[in-house]
């Protein structure tokens, strides 16, 4: 018996018409649709009069469902994997299923289409010859700063996803780690009714989002310009900033400044100003 095919199908992010004719036909023809959230996928299927059976496949049940879905595929039936919106596996569930299917020799067919990341990149106005998709920053404040710190010297345009609940906290962390002057773009609700693009420095974007409650609603793609070709002095200052930031998590300001001055030989007055700026950015 020949094995079935696993189709990885990109679906619209917002506008239901942003789907390829090929994707619509595949969703009609497969034996089963594995959907991240059936409530999100039902309107799309209803819009195109698709009556293919559907079952949920999300981050909380995906590992349990992998065995069931691979059994379907090995029996010769076909499955379409879809996420809430956009291209599956781009910060969405599906990796365990695709990996298992590949290991079993099941044919995997990508059906291209919308992705919030590529849509945002195409309209942001930042360099696209090189970019690094980093996904969602960690939720924990300290982990988030450390994680962003690993990207300080990255020259490619940085692309992040973020939610309405943490957009301000993440922007504050980016200001602290990358510097408020770094050029950036916030793409909010891409392809949807309230789509907006905000452009400016990280400092300016943080101020706009803090002052306008509407700019804190929805789903976000945050794009940050890559690090400029900097001097050794600039890189050293970044390292000092990181060191101060970590010590300020554990120690009073004066003690943190004194330790960094001892370790680096930098003047305490300058370090004190840096430490104040870091503390203010966290408020």
Secondary structure by P-SEA (a helix, b strand, c coil): cbbbbbbbccccccccccccaaaaaaaaccccccccccccaaaaaaaaccccbbbbbcccccccaaaaaaaaaaacbbbbbbccccccccccccaaaaaaaaaaccbbbbbbbbbaaaaaaaccccccccccccccccccaaaaaaaaaaacccccbbbbbbccccaaaaaaaaaaaccccccccccccccccbbbbbbccaaaaaaaaaacccccccbbbbbbcccccccaaaaaaaaaaaaaaaaaacccaaaaaaaaaaaccccaaaaaaaaaaaaaaac
